[in-house]
Amino acid sequence: MAEPAVSANRLELLQIADAVAREKSIDKSVVLQAMEEAITKAAKARYGQENEIRAEIDPRSGETRLNRLLLVVEKVENEATEISLAEANRRNPAATLGDFIAEPLPPVDFGRIAAQNAKQVIVQKVRDAERDRMYDEYKDRIGEIVHGAVKRVEYGNVIVDLGRGEGIVRRDESLPRETFRTGDRIRAYVYDVRREQRGPQIFLSRTHPEFMARLFGQEVPEIYDGVVEVVSVARDPGSRAKIAVRSKDGSIDPVGACVGMRGSRVQAVVNELQGEKIDIIQWTPDVASFVVNALAPAEVTKVVLDEEAERIEVVVPDEQLSLAIGRRGQNVRLASQLTGWDIDIMTEAEESERRQKEFAARTQRFIDALDVDETLAQLLASEGFDTVEEVAYVELREIASIEGLDEQTAEELQNRAREYLERAAAEQDARRKELGVADELTEIEGLTPAMLVALGEAGILNVEDFAGCASDDLIGWTERKNGEAVKHKGAFSDLDVSAEEANRLIMSARVRMGWIPAPEEAEVVADAEAEADA
């Protein structure tokens, strides 16, 4: 009569495990393992914690077996966990040292406390498995848009029920003036999934730039199919955004595809983002054109690029200045984020004033260096001469061809320019020696007296010091902090030295130190190695 009851209990055990596994979306074996741990814990409480006890549940029949494991040793020191080889061989002739002998134990009757403990073990194990499942499922969904229902709102943070998990939209990841109530449907971007003490946390955002890009991917079939690509997005969440797109098919207009018939596609995204205004801009490989497009609706009359510093100067008509900058600098800030370049905006009047100052500075430079009057200095500056070196080493006929100058005057100007440069070089050489810069550095081709003085002021005093430099140490570098470019000076920052020239000079120093072979030697070595391989 007892057997049917036992069978029913076995069957009920499997049914419970199956039901829990389905409800929590975890593997049934995990639930059975949790039950085994619970039974093991209860058995240890019944037979003693010092025993090594293992419970096993047959996943097909539901039968529970309880065994005490004994380690086979030569000399027994702990009878609760060890057994001698002779005793083990009586039970199992094949037993050897290091094996385990399973000693069956009677089933455990669960009392109230034991049952409570068992329940806690099972609940904790199932909860851990559920967390692992949720983490594994969502860690690969970073970068996707998910749908959910608002479960509750806590201190401005929105807890979202995702069906098989829970996400959180923190206050700073919500759109301004956007409110949610329990039960509201919500779409958000998964930007991070992390394991934390209380389980995996799924972090959602409605302000992330990629959220907008993904929304356009859902609304615009050409983006979903990969024909139109979203290159970059810049957002001032809840207020304004700029998005740059390009087409891989010349017959498709990327801006028109994103706008849609009568603006239906872009309007769907605007509605989702609570009325955020969106400028859709066509991306071009030409940086100047791209920046001009990004500053729309403002008109641009002139741009000047500084590629090394990734900085661009934009000149706009006086009446367009406020439109180009935007309210609180919004338009130029978004354009800068979209293009990745720092943008300086000036009016035509400001640019004209700056040009006049530069012209005056060049004029004064020629007056001081060449000992000429202001009219002649202005004449040289207006003809495009910028430095005394240009006057000293340009073809004589180029100076003589300037209206109002003859060959004799041109020759005199060149002589004065060269004398000035020789005096400056002598002064710089004296300064170089005063700073302790070694003579060996003067032998590196391309290092001018001004460069040698700059190296001395930077503490670079010999060839070894110079060979250990990077190009950034010489020409400086730019890094971004809080979205703004910060320029760090190098030894040659005040001189007109390019990154290529700085690298060439450093390589020459390294060749001189013997750290690397000379270019010709390197080619010979490479050819020899290739022949040896062949």
Secondary structure by P-SEA (a helix, b strand, c coil): caaaaaaaaaaaaaaaaaaaaaaacccaaaaaaaaaaaaaaaaaaacccccbbbbbbcccccbbbbbbbbbbccccccccccccaaaaaaacccccccbbbbbbbccccccaaaaaaaaaaaaaaaaaaaaaaaaaaccccccbbbbbccccccccbbbbbccccccccccccccccccccccccccccccccccccccbbbbbbcccaaaaaaaaaaacccccccccccccccccccccbbbbbbbccccccaaaaaacccaaaaaaaaaaacbbbbbbbbbbccaaaaaaaaacccccccccccccccbbbbbbccccccccccccaaaaaaaaaaacbbbbbbcaaaaaaaaaaaaaaaaaaaaaaccccaaaaaaaaaaccccccccccccaaaaaacccccaaaaaaaaaaaaaaaaaaaaaaaaaaaaacccccccccccccaaaaaaaaaaccccaaaaaacccccccccccccccbbbbbbcccccccccaaaaaaaaaaaaaaacccccaaaaaaaaaaaaaaac
